[in-house]
């Protein structure tokens, strides 16, 4: 069955161009030029991904991202204007998994869409029972259900946040570099974006876990090397 992707952008030429390239890759595409139409698709269709422009006439795309994350875990890619670094950071904080800056190459967007869907599906595949649960110091990750609890309280994590935490938990006591996290989650082509994306996701994870930057109980920064969770 083909994946269903929602595109939300008030610039019809951009929406139609993205749609053309994705449909050529056999994706099922829903196009929306307003937030109101987008929310209708989100509520009525079983989507596999959303591509959201930030600037919309009736609602900020970041608010749509936030609303999606209240109910769903599928990947979200934000479309941002050139140079709007604060939008990129805010989007990741609100639960987006990736961003791409306008103007962009359609083939690059298609590559990112495929990478995000591969990663999302890979971390939602049913595995053998002994690999289902990762537990450490009150932190429990259920790989099958994509659920996470901390001291028996549920944490609402995005797919990217869950993936980062899963990788770190599988390497308890060992440092995992930002580059390695990039390679495992997004693929080699994404590392050119620099380390800021991983940094933002780590910060958001710490906020959700109630972990401090100065004296972290779980995710520790090893300067110049990467991140680790202590044994």
N, C-alpha and C positions, 0 to 999 in steps of 0.2 A: 504494500500500500504506500502511495506517495505521501511525503510529508506535507503538512499544511502550514503555510507561512503567511502571516499578516504583515502588510506593508502600510505604514501610516505616514503620509507626507502630503502637505497641501500643495506642493508643486507637482502638478499632474505629469509634466514631462519626466521628472525624476522617478516618480512612482511607476509610470508606464515602462520606463527603461529598465528599472530593476525587475519588474514583473516579466518583461520579455526574456531577460537572461535566465531568470529562475525557472520559467516555464520551459525554456529550452533544455533545462536539466531535469525535466519531468516533475518539478514541484507543483503542488496545487497552491495557487496564490489568491489571496483576498486583498483587494486594494481599497484603501480608505483615505479620504482627503480631509476628514475632520475627526476630532476626538469622539464625537457622539457616535459616528458610524463605527469607529474602531471599538468602542466599548460594546456595541451591539454584537460585533463579530466575536469579541473575547468571551462574552457571556453565552453565545449560542453555538459556537463552533468548537470542536476539539482541536485546538491548534498545537503545533509542534515548535513554533518559533514566532517571535515578533520582531520586526524592524521598525523602529520608531524615530521620527524626526522630533527634535526638541521644540522647535517653534511651530505651533499650530494656532489657527485663528480662534478656537474656542476653549482650548485647555493646553497647558504645558505638557509636552511629551514625557517629562519626568514624572508628572502626576499619573499618567497612564501606566508607566513602568511600576510605580508604587502600587497601583491598584491591581496590576497583574500579580505582583509578588505577594499580595494578600491571600491569593488562592492557588497560584500555579508556580511550578518550578522550571518550566521550559525556558530555553535560552532567549535572551533579549539583546539585540544589537542596537545601539543608539547612533543616529546620524547627527553630527555636530558641525558647526561652522568652523572654518579655519581659525586657529588661534584661540578658540574659546576653551582654554584649559579647565576653567572652573566647571563648565558644563560636563566635561569628561569625568572629572572627579565626582561631581554630584551624581551623575548617572550611575557610576559604579557603586556609589554609596547607597543609592536607592534600589540597587539589586540588578543592574544591567551586567551582562557578562563580557561585553566587548563594545567598542565604538569604532566608527570610521569617519574620517573628516572629509567634508565636501570641499572641493570637487574630488571625486574618487573614480578609480577605474572599476567598471562593472565586474570584470573578472576577479578583481581582488575581493570585492564584496561576496561574490559567489564562493570563492575559496574560504572565506571566513565563515560563511553560512554552513558550508559542508563540515568545516573543522568543529564548529560549535555543536552541530547535530551528532557528529561522530563521538565527541566527548560525552555529550549528554546521554546518548544511548549506551556507551561503554560503561558508564558508572550507574546505569539502571538495569543492566542485564542480571538475571538471576544466577547466582553462583552456588557452589557447593555449600552445604550447611555450615561446615567448619570455618568458612571464610565470610559468613554473613555478618558477624558482629565483631567490631573492634571496640575494646573497652580499655580505658586508662584513667586512673585518678578521678573517677566520677564522670568522665566523658565517655559516652556510648554512641557509636555510629552503626546504624543498620544499613548495610550496603544494598540489600534488596529493596527495602522500602524507602531508601533515601531520607531516613529520619535520623535526627541527632538530638540527644538529651545531655544535659549537664546537671549533675546532682539531681537527677530524676525530673528536671524541668526541661520541656521541649525548646529547642532552638530552631528558629525559622531561617534556614540557610539557602542561599542561591545555589544553583548547580556548581558554579565556579568555587564558591566558598566551601561547599561540601567536598569538592575534589581536592582543594588545597589541604584541607584538614585531614582528609583520608590519606593523602600522600605523606604528610608529616607524621601521622599516627603509625603508618606502616614502617616508618624509619625512626621510631622512637630512639632518642639518644644520639642520633646522627644529624649532622647539618645537611640541609637541602638548599642548594643555591637557587637564587631567583631564576637563573638561566635554566636550571633543570626543571623547575616548576613550569616555566614557559613551555619547554619541550614536551613535558608529559601532558599538559593540558591543552595547549593550542597548536603545537607543532613548531618546527624550526622557523617558519617564515614570520612568526609573530615577535620574535625576540628583538627585531629591529625597532619596535616601539619603545624599547628601554624598560627599566625596571619599575616605573611609576605605577603601572597597572597592578602588579603583584603587591606593591607597598600599600595601595589603597584597599585592596581586598583583605590583606592581613590586618590593617587598622580596623576595618569593619568587623572582621571576625573577633578581634579583641573586644570591641565595643559590645557585641552581642554576648560574648562569654563573660563580660565583666572583668576582663583581664587588663592589667595596667601595662603601659609601655615601660615605665621605670623599673617595676618589680613584677614581671610577668610570672604567673603561676603555670601557664601552659605554653604559649608560643613565645619563644625567646629569640631575639635578634642577635646574631653573631656577626659583628661588624666586619664588613669586607668579605664575608663568606656566605651568609644566607640566614636561614631560620631553622629552628629545631624545637622539638618538645622533649623536655628532660625525662629520663627514666624515673 
